[in-house]
Amino acid sequence: MSENQRLPARWRLLTRPGCKLCSELAESLEEAFGVEGYVLEWINVDSQDDLRERWGLVIPVLLDESNRPLSIARLDVRAVATA
């Protein structure tokens, strides 16, 4: 891989079935960053007790690879772009 090529960012979207805000955040990601620059893993916040306890009341939550929050409820383009 050359110096100018970067691996796509890997983000995790904490969601639950039927979450309209979660779908909207994912659409905003695509609008802001296209579809090629990242890999998005959708995770049901209710699938793990620790996730549900920490984030269950504030979804959607976009986490980076280190599980640091980049956006909560709405997309924070600046925070995501600089992550």
C-alpha positions in Angstrom: 0.0 0.0 0.0 1.4 3.4 -0.9 1.8 6.3 1.5 -1.2 8.1 -0.1 -3.6 5.2 0.3 -5.4 4.8 3.6 -7.4 1.9 4.9 -11.0 2.7 5.2 -12.1 3.9 8.7 -14.0 1.3 10.7 -16.9 2.6 12.7 -19.5 0.9 14.9 -23.1 2.2 14.9 -25.0 1.3 18.0 -28.6 0.9 17.1 -31.7 -1.3 17.7 -34.3 -2.6 15.3 -36.6 0.1 13.9 -34.5 3.1 15.1 -35.3 5.9 12.6 -32.5 8.2 14.0 -30.0 5.4 13.5 -30.9 5.1 9.8 -30.7 8.9 9.5 -27.3 8.9 11.0 -26.1 6.2 8.6 -27.5 8.2 5.7 -25.8 11.3 6.9 -22.5 9.4 7.0 -22.9 8.3 3.4 -23.8 11.9 2.3 -20.8 13.3 4.2 -18.1 10.7 3.4 -19.4 8.6 0.5 -19.6 4.9 0.6 -16.0 4.0 -0.1 -14.2 5.7 2.8 -15.4 3.6 5.7 -16.8 0.3 6.9 -19.8 0.6 9.2 -20.7 -2.2 11.6 -24.3 -2.1 12.8 -24.6 -3.4 16.4 -27.8 -3.9 18.3 -27.2 -2.1 21.6 -29.4 -4.7 23.3 -27.2 -7.5 22.3 -24.6 -6.9 25.1 -25.4 -5.9 28.6 -22.5 -3.4 28.9 -23.6 -1.6 25.7 -27.2 -1.5 26.7 -26.3 -0.1 30.2 -24.0 2.6 28.8 -25.7 3.6 25.6 -29.2 2.1 25.6 -30.9 5.4 26.2 -29.0 7.6 23.8 -28.8 5.7 20.5 -27.7 6.1 17.8 -24.1 6.2 18.9 -21.2 6.1 16.4 -18.0 4.7 17.9 -14.5 4.5 16.4 -12.3 1.4 16.4 -11.3 2.1 20.0 -15.0 2.4 21.1 -14.7 6.1 21.6 -17.9 8.0 20.8 -17.7 10.1 17.7 -21.4 11.1 17.4 -24.4 10.7 19.7 -27.9 11.0 18.4 -26.9 13.1 15.4 -23.8 13.0 13.1 -21.0 15.3 14.2 -19.2 15.6 10.9 -16.3 17.5 12.3 -15.6 14.9 15.1 -15.8 12.1 12.6 -13.7 13.7 10.0 -10.9 14.4 12.5 -11.0 11.0 14.1 
